[in-house]
Amino acid sequence: MSYVAAVFGIVFKYCYSIGAQNYLLAIVLFTILSKIVLLPVSIWTQKNSIKMVIMQPQLNMIKVKYFGDKDKIADETTELYKKENYNPFLTIIPTIVQIILLLGIIQVVRNPAYASLQMSDMEIMGIRFQDYPFQVKGLYLLMPVLAGLSALILGLAQNKLNPLQAEQSGAGQISTLAISVGISLVLGFYVPMAVGFYWICSNLFTILQQVLLNLMINPNKYIDHEALEDSRKQLAELTNMGSGQEVSKEDKAKEKADYKRFFSVANKHLVFYSEKNGFYKYFEDTITYLLEHTNLTIHYVTSDPHDDIFEKEKTNPKIRGYYIGEKRLITLMMKMDADMVVMTMSDLENYHIKRSYVRKDVEYVYMFHYPLSTHMVLHTGALDHYDTILCVGDFQIPEIRKQEELHNLPEKKLVVCGYGQLEKLQKAYDKIKDGLVKGNKILIAPSWQEGNILDSCLDDMLSGLLGKGFDVYVRPHPEYVKRYKARMDAIVKKYESYEGDDLHFELDFTKNNSIFDSDVAISDWSGTSYEFSFVTGKPCIFIDTPMKVNNPHYKELEIEPLEISLRDKVGIRMSPDALEDIAEKVRDLIARQDEYIKNNHDIRNELIANYGHSGEESAKYIISSLTQKAKERKEKG
């Protein structure tokens, strides 16, 4: 450092001479001069910071796309840096320069001969600026406090002015600020007071310098704040996923072991994914056929640690269950190495669940858990990234093909199979229907979206039905109870004082008795109403609450969704504002029940394909597709 100190000494001597031979003024001038000389470095730093912020949306989306896969994120980040000619290690250059400046000025202060000065020249009003605060103590301890205060002011200013720091998270800004203030406090305590004064000046002049840099190179001209905020939001959603759920140590250990076990199995042919317990019913008939007619191993991934699949695998060696939570599922899906993946979860690629980047030939198969149209209730583009759709009926084919045409999508394989869940309900209903007595039981089964029956017109509805000779069962959607428990509790409490015995709230969702033995169902936009009418044949009353529309562009297809067109066919519609004669409407529907049973079963048979053997049809497709894949691999050698 003697060579650096020699150069600094010459500069400092010049500053001392033009600063009226005032030592503190010389330090101020030296600080200003150093800022001017190093302006090119500061400009380079400003441009580099802006470049980093410009890349931040892409960096965030890399973390989103490869969430949880640290190696892949690191590789993709490196590729982006190469593409943009950005070297993150160069960001330490300003820090190195600052350290050199600091060490150089320390040498000049400790050895004033470098600037041709005497120790006495460093004394002002009896204060010896070559002394160390920790040695002289007393009021001199104000120096580290002032150094820390200047760092605090600088940090707060940089959080607003510096393009890189301004885009840090609140926690990041606080962390950077705390480190900076801490370093300044320590520095001010252990270096000569003259160096502490230089540090204070440097911090304060840096604020002015940053203002000038922003005027010269305005970050707002280059940074896409909207894209940056959107990428942050997507990353935050993934990071916070499942944060409100409590997972036991046992379940965490199971997830870790199952994740490892899943990837330890080579040559996986068929994987099913279930979002939670209860979804097995949609796969059941298909899996049953596969187990009975093939030697395929069913790899069943579920995000529910208590899924019934873990009991089933105990009795069937061809079933292998894996518990993978929502976060780890993202990585598992990205690294998927199976021939085929069957799911009831829509929006593949649109949100956090992506297609495999390990294997590009994985066939993704979508199975419906809702027996109606594809283009209103599902989100925009919900099926776009699937390879194969197991359709409920022929009616879904023109909907999907029109969607492909409008968005220039490659044609998917459309396999008309049917809807197994409806068949299971049918079997259960057929066992008890002969024992049912035509009567007066009313099922109110609303959806859970905003504006549903419970939130808009339940009081008027019950006012028109109670005391009129009906047994009224209110069965909320399970998702409503889950999301709006306080609302549901308030509704139940409100009717606790009702003295009649004709009102019942059904909050046990493990049974379907009310769906089977009701004479009329009342709903808004819930799919349960169609299951009720298709299975029992009995009529529904549809309340015209605000529609359940997840795809605002559904009218572009110019095909009316069945959710709308069937409302006048399997029952009748009523306005939520005109329910005063609902009792008369219910009596009329009960009187015409036999007529509706024939009508609704005819509609079901026309719409729902392969009624009674849909599982066989879907399983046969899976077998043929996997067989073809094996044949192609064999031909390739």
Secondary structure as UniProt FT lines:
FT   HELIX           2..18
FT   TURN            19..21
FT   HELIX           23..37
FT   HELIX           39..65
FT   TURN            66..68
FT   HELIX           70..83
FT   TURN            84..85
FT   HELIX           88..92
FT   HELIX           93..110
FT   HELIX           112..115
FT   HELIX           119..122
FT   STRAND          123..124
FT   TURN            125..126
FT   STRAND          127..128
FT   TURN            129..130
FT   HELIX           133..136
FT   HELIX           138..141
FT   HELIX           142..161
FT   HELIX           163..166
FT   HELIX           170..190
FT   HELIX           193..216
FT   HELIX           219..221
FT   HELIX           225..239
FT   TURN            240..244
FT   HELIX           249..264
FT   STRAND          270..274
FT   TURN            277..279
FT   HELIX           280..293
FT   STRAND          298..302
FT   TURN            305..306
FT   HELIX           309..315
FT   TURN            317..318
FT   STRAND          319..323
FT   HELIX           326..334
FT   STRAND          340..343
FT   TURN            348..350
FT   TURN            360..361
FT   STRAND          363..367
FT   TURN            380..385
FT   STRAND          388..391
FT   TURN            394..395
FT   HELIX           396..406
FT   TURN            407..408
FT   STRAND          413..416
FT   HELIX           420..432
FT   HELIX           433..435
FT   STRAND          441..444
FT   TURN            450..451
FT   HELIX           453..456
FT   HELIX           458..465
FT   TURN            466..469
FT   STRAND          471..474
FT   HELIX           478..483
FT   HELIX           485..494
FT   TURN            495..497
FT   STRAND          503..505
FT   TURN            509..510
FT   HELIX           513..517
FT   STRAND          520..523
FT   HELIX           528..536
FT   STRAND          540..543
FT   TURN            552..553
FT   HELIX           554..557
FT   HELIX           562..565
FT   HELIX           566..568
FT   STRAND          571..574
FT   TURN            576..577
FT   TURN            580..581
FT   HELIX           582..591
FT   HELIX           593..607
FT   TURN            609..612
FT   HELIX           614..636
//
